[in-house]
Amino acid sequence: MAKRFGGQFSPDGADPQADAIREEIVDQRMVAKAGSRANVLFVPAVILVFTSLNEGPVTLVTALIGGGVLTLAAWLLREGLKAEAAYDARRVARRPAIPRKMMASALTGIGAAIAAYTGDSGLIGSVLYGVAALGLHVAAFGIDPLADKRMEGIDTRQQDRVARVVDQAEAHLDVMQSQIEALGDRKLETRVSSFRAIARKMIRTVEEDPRDLTGARKFLGVYLMGARDATMKFVDLYGRNKDADARAKYEALLDDLEQNFAARTEKMLLDDRSDMDIEINVLRDRLQREGVHLNNKGNE
């Protein structure tokens, strides 16, 4: 079932849009923080190159190759850690299509072997250093998720459908965010992030209860694709002449989309609550037929 039932008029007085934005910010920070663990591994490549500047052309070229391999390994590790954090944050998720962390481990081993070879370790010693670096890398950062994350009790085919729609929706949202960030306008970035948070709340609702996919498919497919295309056209136009009218229309579009997404998500949550109430009533009637009498006031 969906995770949350309530709204701004619920007893706790929570604002669902504010909650969604807050959760989105937390998710983004967690993903970014996960990737930052790999930043220190960019340093060895720099050290390798600088210490080889006065060692002759052959050693320098070898060090440059080794530094490039280590830099690529650090970049892959950072992206792999981000992908893993996003995978862990979702209830239903596909395993990463590219095993970035494992590729990073292999490249770290190769880079370490090349770095050792620029010294006096010899071929066998360099290989041993590379194997040791690979093993330590795996021990420190682990490997990529190897299995899709699924929910128990939900049909596999239905979960696959949800995963495809969610992946497509996330891709549309990522394009919107990256396009707006290219303008360097903090207000617009915040505005798009707000809409992204509301859209991702619908995505999470569908992930937690795939039965909601039917009602959300058009929003997560057609509407988000339209929002992505509109964003790309707006960025192209606004980036050239800073058209205030185009900006006003784009912000109005985001307002409309946000309101419709929020309303649809709230309806999905209300429907889930209605389904739960029906199931509870059916179970209560069944128990009473079996001679088990429940205290209604204590169970409401």
C-alpha positions in Angstrom: 0.0 0.0 0.0 1.1 3.6 -0.4 3.2 5.0 2.4 1.3 8.1 3.6 -2.3 9.2 4.0 -3.1 12.8 4.9 -2.8 16.3 3.8 -2.8 19.9 4.9 -6.1 19.4 6.7 -5.1 16.2 8.4 -4.7 16.2 12.2 -1.0 16.6 12.0 -1.4 19.6 9.8 1.3 18.5 7.4 1.7 20.1 4.0 2.2 17.2 1.5 4.0 19.4 -1.0 6.4 20.7 1.6 7.0 17.1 2.8 7.7 16.0 -0.7 10.1 18.8 -1.4 11.9 18.1 1.9 12.1 14.3 1.1 13.5 15.2 -2.3 16.2 17.4 -0.9 17.2 14.7 1.6 17.3 12.1 -1.2 19.5 14.3 -3.4 21.9 15.1 -0.5 22.2 11.4 0.4 23.0 10.5 -3.2 25.5 13.4 -3.5 27.1 12.5 -0.2 27.5 8.9 -1.3 29.4 9.9 -4.4 31.7 12.3 -2.5 33.4 9.3 -0.8 35.2 8.7 -4.1 36.7 12.2 -4.4 39.8 11.3 -2.5 40.7 8.7 -5.2 41.4 11.5 -7.7 44.5 12.4 -5.8 46.7 9.4 -6.6 46.5 10.1 -10.3 47.7 13.7 -9.7 50.6 12.5 -7.5 51.7 9.9 -10.0 51.9 12.4 -12.8 53.7 15.1 -10.8 56.3 12.6 -9.5 57.1 11.4 -13.0 57.7 14.8 -14.6 61.5 14.5 -14.4 61.8 10.8 -15.0 62.2 10.8 -18.8 59.7 10.6 -21.6 58.9 6.9 -21.4 58.2 7.0 -17.7 56.2 10.2 -18.1 54.0 8.8 -20.8 53.5 5.6 -18.7 52.6 7.7 -15.7 50.1 9.7 -17.8 48.4 6.5 -18.9 48.3 5.2 -15.4 46.9 8.6 -14.1 44.2 8.5 -16.8 43.2 5.0 -15.8 43.1 5.9 -12.1 41.1 9.1 -12.8 38.6 7.0 -14.9 38.4 4.5 -12.0 37.6 7.3 -9.5 34.9 8.8 -11.7 33.3 5.4 -12.2 33.4 4.7 -8.5 31.7 8.0 -7.8 28.9 7.4 -10.3 28.6 3.8 -9.0 28.2 5.0 -5.4 25.5 7.5 -6.5 23.7 4.8 -8.4 23.8 2.5 -5.4 22.5 5.2 -3.1 19.6 5.8 -5.5 19.0 2.1 -5.7 18.9 1.8 -1.9 16.5 4.7 -1.6 13.8 3.0 -3.7 11.5 0.3 -2.7 11.4 -1.1 -6.3 14.5 -0.7 -8.5 16.4 -2.4 -11.2 20.0 -3.2 -10.7 22.4 -0.8 -12.3 22.8 -1.6 -16.0 26.5 -0.8 -15.9 28.5 -2.3 -13.0 30.5 0.9 -12.4 31.9 -0.1 -9.0 33.3 -3.4 -10.3 34.7 -1.6 -13.3 36.3 0.9 -11.0 37.9 -1.9 -9.0 39.4 -3.4 -12.1 40.7 -0.1 -13.4 42.1 0.7 -10.0 44.1 -2.5 -10.0 45.4 -1.7 -13.6 46.2 1.8 -12.6 48.1 0.7 -9.5 50.1 -1.8 -11.5 51.0 0.8 -14.1 52.0 3.2 -11.3 54.2 0.5 -9.7 55.8 -0.3 -13.0 57.0 3.3 -13.3 59.2 2.6 -10.3 61.5 -0.3 -9.7 58.9 -3.0 -8.8 59.4 -5.0 -12.0 56.6 -6.8 -13.9 55.7 -9.4 -11.2 55.8 -6.9 -8.4 53.6 -4.4 -10.4 51.1 -7.2 -11.0 51.0 -8.0 -7.3 50.5 -4.4 -6.4 47.6 -4.2 -8.9 46.0 -7.3 -7.4 46.3 -5.9 -3.9 44.8 -2.6 -5.0 41.9 -4.4 -6.6 41.2 -6.4 -3.5 41.4 -3.4 -1.2 39.1 -1.4 -3.5 36.5 -4.2 -3.4 36.8 -4.5 0.4 36.4 -0.8 0.9 33.6 -0.1 -1.5 32.0 -3.4 -2.3 30.4 -4.4 -5.6 27.3 -3.2 -7.5 23.8 -4.5 -6.7 23.4 -7.6 -8.7 19.7 -8.2 -8.4 16.5 -6.2 -9.1 14.8 -4.9 -5.9 11.2 -6.2 -5.8 8.3 -6.1 -3.3 7.0 -9.4 -1.9 3.5 -10.4 -2.9 3.5 -8.3 -6.1 3.4 -9.9 -9.5 6.9 -9.9 -11.1 5.5 -8.7 -14.5 3.6 -5.9 -12.8 6.8 -4.8 -11.0 8.7 -4.9 -14.3 6.1 -2.6 -15.8 6.4 -0.2 -12.9 10.2 -0.2 -13.1 10.1 0.7 -16.8 7.7 3.6 -16.3 9.6 4.8 -13.2 13.0 4.7 -15.0 11.5 6.7 -17.9 9.9 9.2 -15.6 13.2 9.7 -13.7 15.0 10.2 -16.9 12.6 12.9 -18.0 13.0 14.7 -14.6 16.8 14.4 -14.8 16.8 16.1 -18.3 14.5 18.9 -17.0 16.9 19.6 -14.1 20.1 19.5 -16.1 18.6 21.7 -18.8 17.5 24.4 -16.2 20.9 24.2 -14.4 22.5 25.2 -17.7 20.9 28.6 -17.4 22.5 29.3 -14.0 19.3 30.8 -12.6 18.9 29.7 -9.0 15.2 30.7 -8.8 14.3 28.6 -11.8 16.4 25.7 -10.5 14.5 25.8 -7.2 11.2 26.0 -9.1 12.0 22.9 -11.2 13.2 21.1 -8.1 9.9 21.8 -6.4 8.0 20.2 -9.3 10.5 17.3 -9.4 9.8 16.7 -5.8 6.0 16.5 -6.4 6.5 14.2 -9.4 8.8 11.9 -7.4 6.2 11.7 -4.7 3.9 10.2 -7.3 6.7 7.9 -8.4 7.3 6.6 -4.9 3.5 6.1 -4.4 3.4 3.9 -7.5 6.5 2.0 -6.5 5.0 1.2 -3.1 1.7 0.1 -4.6 2.0 -0.9 -8.3 -1.8 -1.0 -8.6 -1.6 2.8 -8.8 0.3 2.6 -12.1 -2.9 2.6 -14.2 -3.9 6.0 -12.9 -0.5 7.5 -12.9 0.9 6.1 -16.3 -0.2 9.2 -18.3 1.3 11.6 -15.7 4.6 9.8 -15.5 4.8 9.2 -19.3 3.0 11.7 -21.5 2.9 14.6 -19.2 6.5 14.4 -18.0 7.6 13.9 -21.6 5.7 17.1 -22.5 7.3 18.9 -19.5 10.7 17.8 -20.6 10.2 19.0 -24.2 8.8 22.3 -23.0 11.8 22.8 -20.7 14.2 22.2 -23.5 12.4 24.7 -25.8 12.2 27.2 -23.0 15.9 26.9 -22.2 16.8 27.4 -25.8 14.6 30.5 -26.1 15.4 32.1 -22.7 19.1 31.4 -23.0 19.2 33.6 -26.2 17.2 36.6 -25.2 16.0 36.3 -21.6 12.3 36.6 -22.7 10.3 37.5 -19.6 7.1 36.5 -21.2 8.4 33.0 -22.0 9.6 32.7 -18.4 6.2 33.6 -17.0 4.5 31.1 -19.3 7.0 28.4 -18.3 6.5 29.0 -14.6 2.7 29.0 -15.1 3.1 25.6 -16.8 5.1 24.3 -13.8 2.4 25.6 -11.5 -0.3 23.7 -13.4 1.7 20.5 -13.6 2.5 20.6 -9.9 -1.1 21.1 -8.9 -2.3 18.3 -11.1 0.4 15.9 -10.0 -0.2 16.7 -6.3 -4.0 16.3 -6.7 -3.6 13.0 -8.5 -1.2 11.7 -5.9 -3.5 12.7 -3.1 -6.4 10.9 -4.9 -4.2 7.7 -5.2 -3.5 7.9 -1.4 -7.2 8.4 -0.6 -8.1 5.4 -2.8 -5.5 3.3 -1.0 -7.0 4.3 2.4 -10.5 3.4 1.1 -9.2 0.0 -0.1 -7.7 -0.6 3.4 -10.9 0.3 5.1 -12.8 -2.1 2.9 -10.4 -4.9 3.7 -10.6 -4.2 7.4 -14.4 -4.2 7.3 -14.5 -7.5 5.4 -12.0 -9.1 7.8 -14.1 -7.8 10.8 -17.3 -9.3 9.3 -15.6 -12.6 8.7 -14.2 -12.8 12.2 -17.7 -12.0 13.7 -19.2 -14.8 11.6 -16.6 -17.1 13.2 -17.7 -16.0 16.6 -14.9 -13.5 17.3 -16.4 -10.2 18.4 -14.1 -7.1 18.1 -14.3 -3.9 20.1 -15.1 -1.5 17.3 -14.1 1.6 19.3 -10.8 0.1 20.2 -10.0 -0.8 16.6 -11.1 2.4 14.8 
